[in-house]
Amino acid sequence: MRDLSPSGLSLTGPSRRGVLRGVGGAALLGAGIPLLSACGDSGSSSDPKTVTLGSNASDAVPKKAFASVYADFKKTSGITVKVNTKDHNTFQEQINSYLQGTPDDVFNWFAGYRMQFFAAKRLATPIDDVWAKIGDNFPDAMKKLSKGEDGKYYFVPLTTYPWAVFYRKSVFADKGYTVPTTWDELVALCKKMKSDGLVPIAFGDKDAWPAMGTFDQINFRLNGYDFHVDLMGGKAEWTDPKVKAVFDHWAELLPYHQDGFMGRTWQDAAQGLVAKKSGMYLLGSFVAQQFTNKADLDDLDFFAFPEINSAYGQDTVEAPTDGFMVSKSPKNKDGVAKLLEYLGSPAAEEMYLKTDPSVVAASNKADTSAYSALQKKAFEMIGNAKTLTQFMDRDSRPDFTSTVMQPALQKFLQNPKGIDNLLTSIERQKKTIFATS
Protein backbone atom coordinates (compact mmCIF):
# COMPACT_ATOMS: atom_id res chain seq x y z
CA MET A 1 0.00 0.00 0.00
CA ARG A 2 1.01 3.62 -0.28
CA ASP A 3 1.98 6.06 2.45
CA LEU A 4 -1.00 8.36 2.68
CA SER A 5 -1.94 11.35 4.76
CA PRO A 6 -5.16 13.10 5.79
CA SER A 7 -6.11 14.22 2.30
CA GLY A 8 -5.60 10.77 0.84
CA LEU A 9 -2.81 11.69 -1.58
CA SER A 10 0.43 9.75 -1.90
CA LEU A 11 3.20 10.82 0.41
CA THR A 12 6.70 11.37 -0.79
CA GLY A 13 7.90 8.19 0.87
CA PRO A 14 7.99 4.66 -0.55
CA SER A 15 5.27 2.04 -0.35
CA ARG A 16 4.57 1.96 3.34
CA ARG A 17 5.49 -1.66 3.87
CA GLY A 18 5.69 -2.84 0.27
CA VAL A 19 9.46 -3.14 0.11
CA LEU A 20 11.41 -4.00 3.23
CA ARG A 21 14.69 -5.09 1.80
CA GLY A 22 16.63 -1.93 1.01
CA VAL A 23 19.01 -1.55 3.93
CA GLY A 24 21.07 -4.63 4.58
CA GLY A 25 19.52 -6.32 1.57
CA ALA A 26 22.50 -6.15 -0.76
CA ALA A 27 22.14 -9.79 -1.73
CA LEU A 28 18.84 -8.91 -3.37
CA LEU A 29 20.22 -6.09 -5.47
CA GLY A 30 20.40 -6.26 -9.20
CA ALA A 31 17.99 -9.16 -9.58
CA GLY A 32 17.10 -8.49 -13.19
CA ILE A 33 16.58 -4.75 -12.68
CA PRO A 34 18.99 -2.13 -14.06
CA LEU A 35 21.04 -0.85 -11.16
CA LEU A 36 20.52 2.67 -9.91
CA SER A 37 23.15 5.11 -11.03
CA ALA A 38 23.72 8.83 -10.94
CA CYS A 39 22.43 11.26 -13.57
CA GLY A 40 24.00 10.46 -16.91
CA ASP A 41 25.50 7.26 -15.52
CA SER A 42 28.74 9.10 -14.91
CA GLY A 43 28.56 10.28 -11.36
CA SER A 44 27.69 13.65 -9.89
CA SER A 45 28.15 16.84 -11.85
CA SER A 46 31.15 19.11 -11.32
CA ASP A 47 29.25 22.06 -12.83
CA PRO A 48 29.03 24.76 -10.10
CA LYS A 49 25.60 25.71 -11.39
CA THR A 50 24.18 22.16 -11.13
CA VAL A 51 23.42 19.82 -8.24
CA THR A 52 22.38 16.25 -9.03
CA LEU A 53 19.70 14.59 -6.91
CA GLY A 54 18.60 10.95 -6.72
CA SER A 55 14.86 10.85 -6.13
CA ASN A 56 12.43 8.12 -5.04
CA ALA A 57 9.47 10.45 -5.65
CA SER A 58 8.16 8.67 -8.73
CA ASP A 59 4.46 9.21 -8.04
CA ALA A 60 2.88 12.07 -10.00
CA VAL A 61 1.88 14.34 -7.10
CA PRO A 62 5.14 14.36 -5.09
CA LYS A 63 7.17 14.46 -8.31
CA LYS A 64 5.34 17.62 -9.34
CA ALA A 65 5.64 19.09 -5.85
CA PHE A 66 9.40 18.54 -5.77
CA ALA A 67 9.73 20.07 -9.25
CA SER A 68 8.13 23.26 -7.94
CA VAL A 69 10.55 23.30 -4.99
CA TYR A 70 13.62 22.90 -7.19
CA ALA A 71 12.33 25.55 -9.61
CA ASP A 72 11.92 27.99 -6.74
CA PHE A 73 15.43 27.19 -5.53
CA LYS A 74 16.84 27.96 -9.00
CA LYS A 75 15.13 31.36 -8.99
CA THR A 76 16.88 32.38 -5.80
CA SER A 77 20.24 30.67 -6.31
CA GLY A 78 20.77 30.27 -10.06
CA ILE A 79 21.56 26.60 -9.41
CA THR A 80 19.76 23.87 -11.37
CA VAL A 81 18.75 20.67 -9.57
CA LYS A 82 19.17 17.83 -12.05
CA VAL A 83 16.76 15.17 -10.77
CA ASN A 84 17.35 11.45 -11.32
CA THR A 85 13.98 9.89 -10.47
CA LYS A 86 13.60 6.13 -9.97
CA ASP A 87 10.65 3.96 -9.00
CA HIS A 88 10.06 3.84 -5.22
CA ASN A 89 10.69 0.15 -4.88
CA THR A 90 13.71 0.04 -7.19
CA PHE A 91 15.25 2.91 -5.27
CA GLN A 92 14.87 1.13 -1.94
CA GLU A 93 16.01 -2.23 -3.23
CA GLN A 94 19.18 -0.88 -4.78
CA ILE A 95 20.10 2.00 -2.50
CA ASN A 96 23.02 0.11 -0.94
CA SER A 97 24.81 -0.51 -4.26
CA TYR A 98 23.86 2.95 -5.55
CA LEU A 99 25.57 4.69 -2.64
CA GLN A 100 28.68 2.52 -2.95
CA GLY A 101 28.98 3.36 -6.65
CA THR A 102 28.80 6.85 -8.16
CA PRO A 103 25.67 8.34 -6.63
CA ASP A 104 24.16 11.77 -7.19
CA ASP A 105 25.19 14.66 -4.92
CA VAL A 106 21.99 14.52 -2.86
CA PHE A 107 19.35 11.82 -2.46
CA ASN A 108 15.89 11.36 -0.94
CA TRP A 109 15.82 9.14 2.11
CA PHE A 110 14.29 8.54 5.55
CA ALA A 111 15.13 9.78 9.03
CA GLY A 112 16.16 7.56 11.92
CA TYR A 113 17.88 4.19 11.75
CA ARG A 114 17.92 3.95 7.97
CA MET A 115 19.77 7.26 7.80
CA GLN A 116 22.12 6.20 10.60
CA PHE A 117 22.88 2.92 8.84
CA PHE A 118 24.41 4.63 5.82
CA ALA A 119 26.07 7.30 7.93
CA ALA A 120 27.83 4.59 9.95
CA LYS A 121 28.98 2.92 6.71
CA ARG A 122 30.43 6.29 5.62
CA LEU A 123 28.22 6.35 2.56
CA ALA A 124 26.87 9.79 3.51
CA THR A 125 28.44 13.17 4.25
CA PRO A 126 27.87 14.94 7.58
CA ILE A 127 26.15 18.32 7.20
CA ASP A 128 26.70 20.07 10.53
CA ASP A 129 27.59 23.28 8.68
CA VAL A 130 24.15 23.28 7.10
CA TRP A 131 22.44 22.63 10.42
CA ALA A 132 24.30 25.56 11.97
CA LYS A 133 22.16 27.71 9.66
CA ILE A 134 18.83 25.80 9.62
CA GLY A 135 18.73 24.48 13.18
CA ASP A 136 16.36 27.16 14.47
CA ASN A 137 13.74 26.00 11.96
CA PHE A 138 13.18 22.64 13.68
CA PRO A 139 12.04 21.35 17.08
CA ASP A 140 14.51 19.39 19.22
CA ALA A 141 12.89 16.04 18.43
CA MET A 142 13.37 16.60 14.70
CA LYS A 143 17.00 17.58 15.29
CA LYS A 144 17.62 14.36 17.17
CA LEU A 145 16.00 12.41 14.37
CA SER A 146 18.47 13.90 11.89
CA LYS A 147 21.67 12.86 13.66
CA GLY A 148 23.88 9.84 13.11
CA GLU A 149 25.15 7.70 15.97
CA ASP A 150 28.31 9.83 15.99
CA GLY A 151 26.27 12.89 16.93
CA LYS A 152 26.74 14.60 13.57
CA TYR A 153 23.90 15.71 11.31
CA TYR A 154 23.29 13.71 8.12
CA PHE A 155 19.68 14.47 7.26
CA VAL A 156 17.44 17.43 6.37
CA PRO A 157 13.77 16.63 7.05
CA LEU A 158 10.99 17.96 4.82
CA THR A 159 7.67 16.20 5.51
CA THR A 160 6.16 13.95 8.16
CA TYR A 161 2.89 12.58 9.61
CA PRO A 162 1.87 10.93 12.91
CA TRP A 163 0.52 7.61 14.10
CA ALA A 164 -2.28 8.01 16.64
CA VAL A 165 -5.63 6.59 17.78
CA PHE A 166 -8.38 7.79 15.43
CA TYR A 167 -12.05 8.05 16.34
CA ARG A 168 -15.34 9.71 15.35
CA LYS A 169 -16.18 12.81 17.38
CA SER A 170 -19.91 12.21 17.00
CA VAL A 171 -19.66 8.64 18.33
CA PHE A 172 -17.78 9.80 21.43
CA ALA A 173 -20.29 12.61 21.95
CA ASP A 174 -23.36 10.37 21.48
CA LYS A 175 -22.03 7.68 23.80
CA GLY A 176 -20.54 10.03 26.36
CA TYR A 177 -17.02 8.68 25.89
CA THR A 178 -13.99 10.69 26.95
CA VAL A 179 -10.54 10.46 25.40
CA PRO A 180 -8.40 8.09 27.49
CA THR A 181 -5.04 9.40 28.68
CA THR A 182 -3.89 6.34 30.66
CA TRP A 183 -3.75 2.61 29.98
CA ASP A 184 -6.44 1.83 32.55
CA GLU A 185 -8.73 4.41 30.97
CA LEU A 186 -8.11 2.88 27.55
CA VAL A 187 -8.99 -0.63 28.74
CA ALA A 188 -12.08 0.68 30.54
CA LEU A 189 -13.20 2.47 27.36
CA CYS A 190 -12.71 -0.70 25.33
CA LYS A 191 -14.92 -2.60 27.76
CA LYS A 192 -17.60 0.09 27.58
CA MET A 193 -17.52 0.15 23.77
CA LYS A 194 -17.85 -3.60 23.62
CA SER A 195 -20.85 -3.53 25.94
CA ASP A 196 -22.37 -0.83 23.72
CA GLY A 197 -22.14 -3.13 20.71
CA LEU A 198 -19.15 -1.47 19.05
CA VAL A 199 -15.91 -3.08 17.93
CA PRO A 200 -13.57 -1.23 20.30
CA ILE A 201 -10.43 -1.35 18.12
CA ALA A 202 -10.58 -1.66 14.33
CA PHE A 203 -7.76 -3.90 13.11
CA GLY A 204 -6.51 -5.49 9.91
CA ASP A 205 -3.16 -7.22 9.59
CA LYS A 206 -3.42 -9.05 6.28
CA ASP A 207 -0.35 -7.21 5.00
CA ALA A 208 1.51 -7.91 8.27
CA TRP A 209 2.79 -4.37 8.89
CA PRO A 210 -0.02 -2.70 10.93
CA ALA A 211 0.73 -4.81 14.01
CA MET A 212 4.22 -3.34 14.13
CA GLY A 213 2.67 0.04 14.87
CA THR A 214 0.83 -1.32 17.90
CA PHE A 215 4.02 -2.90 19.24
CA ASP A 216 5.87 0.40 18.85
CA GLN A 217 3.27 2.40 20.77
CA ILE A 218 3.14 0.02 23.72
CA ASN A 219 6.91 -0.39 23.83
CA PHE A 220 7.89 3.25 23.98
CA ARG A 221 5.01 4.11 26.29
CA LEU A 222 6.02 1.32 28.67
CA ASN A 223 9.81 1.25 28.33
CA GLY A 224 10.69 4.67 26.95
CA TYR A 225 12.27 5.99 23.79
CA ASP A 226 15.86 4.93 24.54
CA PHE A 227 14.99 1.29 25.15
CA HIS A 228 12.77 1.24 22.07
CA VAL A 229 15.58 2.60 19.88
CA ASP A 230 18.07 0.11 21.34
CA LEU A 231 15.66 -2.76 20.73
CA MET A 232 15.00 -1.71 17.14
CA GLY A 233 18.73 -1.22 16.56
CA GLY A 234 19.62 -4.73 17.73
CA LYS A 235 21.32 -3.52 20.91
CA ALA A 236 18.73 -4.63 23.48
CA GLU A 237 17.59 -8.24 23.85
CA TRP A 238 14.14 -9.44 22.86
CA THR A 239 14.26 -11.82 25.83
CA ASP A 240 14.46 -8.85 28.21
CA PRO A 241 11.51 -8.88 30.68
CA LYS A 242 10.67 -5.37 29.43
CA VAL A 243 9.75 -6.84 26.06
CA LYS A 244 7.61 -9.56 27.59
CA ALA A 245 5.77 -6.82 29.48
CA VAL A 246 4.90 -5.20 26.14
CA PHE A 247 3.24 -8.40 24.95
CA ASP A 248 1.49 -8.87 28.30
CA HIS A 249 -0.08 -5.44 27.91
CA TRP A 250 -0.97 -6.13 24.29
CA ALA A 251 -2.62 -9.41 25.29
CA GLU A 252 -4.87 -7.40 27.61
CA LEU A 253 -6.11 -5.41 24.60
CA LEU A 254 -6.49 -8.31 22.17
CA PRO A 255 -10.06 -9.25 23.22
CA TYR A 256 -11.10 -5.79 22.02
CA HIS A 257 -9.44 -6.04 18.59
CA GLN A 258 -11.57 -6.65 15.52
CA ASP A 259 -11.91 -10.37 14.73
CA GLY A 260 -10.71 -11.83 11.45
CA PHE A 261 -7.78 -9.46 11.18
CA MET A 262 -5.58 -11.90 9.25
CA GLY A 263 -7.84 -11.61 6.23
CA ARG A 264 -8.47 -7.87 6.48
CA THR A 265 -6.44 -5.02 4.99
CA TRP A 266 -6.05 -1.72 6.79
CA GLN A 267 -8.45 -0.15 4.28
CA ASP A 268 -11.14 -2.70 5.09
CA ALA A 269 -10.60 -2.18 8.81
CA ALA A 270 -11.01 1.57 8.32
CA GLN A 271 -14.51 1.02 6.93
CA GLY A 272 -15.67 0.04 10.40
CA LEU A 273 -14.66 3.47 11.65
CA VAL A 274 -16.29 5.13 8.66
CA ALA A 275 -19.53 3.24 9.32
CA LYS A 276 -19.39 3.97 13.07
CA LYS A 277 -19.22 0.25 13.84
CA SER A 278 -15.73 0.54 15.34
CA GLY A 279 -14.86 2.92 18.13
CA MET A 280 -11.14 3.46 17.60
CA TYR A 281 -8.35 2.70 15.16
CA LEU A 282 -4.60 2.92 15.81
CA LEU A 283 -2.93 3.85 12.51
CA GLY A 284 -1.09 6.56 10.62
CA SER A 285 -3.03 9.62 9.58
CA PHE A 286 -3.35 8.15 6.08
CA VAL A 287 -6.44 6.39 7.49
CA ALA A 288 -8.32 9.55 6.56
CA GLN A 289 -8.13 8.68 2.87
CA GLN A 290 -10.93 6.20 3.51
CA PHE A 291 -13.21 9.05 4.59
CA THR A 292 -14.39 10.11 1.14
CA ASN A 293 -17.44 12.01 2.41
CA LYS A 294 -16.51 15.47 3.70
CA ALA A 295 -18.93 15.28 6.63
CA ASP A 296 -17.36 12.01 7.73
CA LEU A 297 -13.86 13.44 7.32
CA ASP A 298 -14.79 16.51 9.36
CA ASP A 299 -16.01 14.14 12.08
CA LEU A 300 -12.65 12.35 12.27
CA ASP A 301 -10.29 13.13 15.14
CA PHE A 302 -7.40 11.46 16.95
CA PHE A 303 -5.53 11.32 20.24
CA ALA A 304 -2.06 10.23 21.28
CA PHE A 305 -1.73 6.65 22.49
CA PRO A 306 -2.34 6.76 26.26
CA GLU A 307 0.32 6.81 28.96
CA ILE A 308 1.38 3.49 30.45
CA ASN A 309 4.47 4.40 32.47
CA SER A 310 4.39 7.85 34.10
CA ALA A 311 8.18 8.08 33.73
CA TYR A 312 7.68 8.42 29.96
CA GLY A 313 4.14 9.78 29.70
CA GLN A 314 3.15 10.54 26.11
CA ASP A 315 6.50 12.09 25.21
CA THR A 316 7.17 9.99 22.11
CA VAL A 317 5.30 10.27 18.82
CA GLU A 318 5.69 7.87 15.90
CA ALA A 319 6.16 10.17 12.93
CA PRO A 320 7.73 8.72 9.75
CA THR A 321 9.80 11.52 8.27
CA ASP A 322 11.13 11.96 4.74
CA GLY A 323 13.91 14.26 3.59
CA PHE A 324 17.39 14.45 2.11
CA MET A 325 20.94 13.18 2.61
CA VAL A 326 24.27 13.94 0.92
CA SER A 327 26.26 11.17 -0.73
CA LYS A 328 29.83 10.30 0.29
CA SER A 329 31.66 12.44 -2.31
CA PRO A 330 29.43 15.17 -3.76
CA LYS A 331 31.04 16.97 -6.68
CA ASN A 332 29.37 20.35 -6.17
CA LYS A 333 29.81 20.85 -2.43
CA ASP A 334 28.96 24.54 -2.39
CA GLY A 335 25.82 23.96 -4.46
CA VAL A 336 24.79 21.08 -2.20
CA ALA A 337 25.13 23.26 0.91
CA LYS A 338 22.98 25.98 -0.66
CA LEU A 339 20.33 23.46 -1.73
CA LEU A 340 20.12 21.86 1.71
CA GLU A 341 19.92 25.23 3.43
CA TYR A 342 16.96 26.01 1.18
CA LEU A 343 15.34 22.60 1.70
CA GLY A 344 15.64 23.13 5.46
CA SER A 345 13.68 26.37 5.27
CA PRO A 346 9.95 26.89 5.90
CA ALA A 347 9.74 28.39 2.40
CA ALA A 348 10.71 25.09 0.77
CA GLU A 349 8.16 23.14 2.79
CA GLU A 350 5.42 25.64 2.08
CA MET A 351 6.23 25.45 -1.63
CA TYR A 352 6.03 21.65 -1.54
CA LEU A 353 2.72 21.62 0.35
CA LYS A 354 1.05 23.85 -2.24
CA THR A 355 1.10 20.88 -4.61
CA ASP A 356 1.00 18.01 -2.12
CA PRO A 357 -1.11 18.96 0.94
CA SER A 358 -1.22 15.35 2.10
CA VAL A 359 1.63 15.73 4.60
CA VAL A 360 2.71 18.25 7.20
CA ALA A 361 5.92 20.23 7.34
CA ALA A 362 8.81 18.95 9.45
CA SER A 363 9.72 22.51 10.44
CA ASN A 364 7.85 24.14 13.29
CA LYS A 365 8.29 27.51 11.57
CA ALA A 366 6.23 26.64 8.48
CA ASP A 367 2.94 28.43 7.78
CA THR A 368 0.01 26.21 8.79
CA SER A 369 -2.81 28.57 7.84
CA ALA A 370 -3.87 26.41 4.89
CA TYR A 371 -3.84 23.18 6.89
CA SER A 372 -6.99 21.17 7.52
CA ALA A 373 -8.00 20.65 11.15
CA LEU A 374 -6.38 17.21 11.12
CA GLN A 375 -3.18 18.56 9.59
CA LYS A 376 -2.98 21.32 12.20
CA LYS A 377 -3.42 18.84 15.03
CA ALA A 378 -0.88 16.46 13.48
CA PHE A 379 1.60 19.33 13.09
CA GLU A 380 1.18 20.31 16.74
CA MET A 381 1.50 16.74 18.00
CA ILE A 382 4.75 16.20 16.13
CA GLY A 383 6.15 19.62 16.97
CA ASN A 384 5.47 19.20 20.68
CA ALA A 385 6.89 15.69 20.95
CA LYS A 386 9.96 15.20 23.10
CA THR A 387 11.16 12.34 20.89
CA LEU A 388 10.10 10.95 17.51
CA THR A 389 10.23 7.41 16.17
CA GLN A 390 9.86 6.30 12.55
CA PHE A 391 7.96 2.97 12.63
CA MET A 392 9.51 -0.45 13.17
CA ASP A 393 10.59 -1.08 9.59
CA ARG A 394 12.34 2.30 9.41
CA ASP A 395 13.80 2.18 12.92
CA SER A 396 15.28 -1.27 12.41
CA ARG A 397 16.83 -3.35 9.64
CA PRO A 398 14.20 -4.02 6.98
CA ASP A 399 15.42 -7.59 6.51
CA PHE A 400 14.87 -8.21 10.24
CA THR A 401 11.41 -6.65 10.37
CA SER A 402 10.17 -8.37 7.21
CA THR A 403 11.53 -11.88 7.75
CA VAL A 404 11.38 -12.06 11.55
CA MET A 405 9.09 -9.51 13.15
CA GLN A 406 6.13 -9.55 10.80
CA PRO A 407 5.55 -13.33 11.08
CA ALA A 408 6.41 -13.29 14.80
CA LEU A 409 3.81 -10.64 15.60
CA GLN A 410 1.18 -12.51 13.62
CA LYS A 411 1.99 -15.67 15.57
CA PHE A 412 1.48 -13.75 18.80
CA LEU A 413 -1.79 -12.25 17.64
CA GLN A 414 -3.16 -15.67 16.77
CA ASN A 415 -1.80 -17.32 19.91
CA PRO A 416 -0.83 -14.93 22.74
CA LYS A 417 0.40 -17.84 24.84
CA GLY A 418 3.90 -19.22 24.49
CA ILE A 419 5.45 -15.77 24.23
CA ASP A 420 8.69 -16.87 25.94
CA ASN A 421 9.53 -19.30 23.13
CA LEU A 422 8.62 -16.71 20.54
CA LEU A 423 10.89 -14.08 22.07
CA THR A 424 13.75 -16.58 22.30
CA SER A 425 13.32 -17.30 18.60
CA ILE A 426 13.26 -13.59 17.72
CA GLU A 427 16.44 -12.95 19.70
CA ARG A 428 18.27 -15.84 18.07
CA GLN A 429 17.37 -14.64 14.57
CA LYS A 430 18.16 -11.04 15.48
CA LYS A 431 21.71 -11.93 16.47
CA THR A 432 22.29 -13.65 13.15
CA ILE A 433 20.87 -10.84 11.03
CA PHE A 434 22.50 -7.96 12.90
CA ALA A 435 25.85 -9.72 12.74
CA THR A 436 25.88 -9.19 8.97
CA SER A 437 26.87 -5.90 7.40
Buried (B, 14 or more C-beta within 10 A) or exposed (E): BBBBBBBBBBBBBBBBBBBBBBBBBBEBBEEEEEEBBBBEEEBBBEBEEBBBBBBBBBBEBBBEBBBBBBEBBBEEBEBBBBBBBBBBBBBBBBBBBBBBBBBBBBBBBBBBBBBBBBBBBEBBBBBEEBBEEBBEBBBEBBBBBBBBEEEBBBBBBBBBBBBBBBBBEBBBEEEEBEBBBBBEBBBEBBEBBBEBEBBBBBBBBBBBBBBBBBBBBBBBBBBBBEBBBBBBBBEBBBBBEBBBBBBBBBBBBBEBBBEEBEEBBBBBBBBBBBEBBBBBBBBBBBBBBBBEEEEBBBBBBBBBBBBBEEEBBBBBBBBBBBBBBBBEEBBBBEBBBBBBBBBBBBBBBBBBBEBBBBBBBBBBBBEBEEBBEBBBBBBBBBBBBBBBBBBBBBBBBBBBBBBBBBEBBBBBBEEBEEBEEBBEBBBEBBEEBBEEE
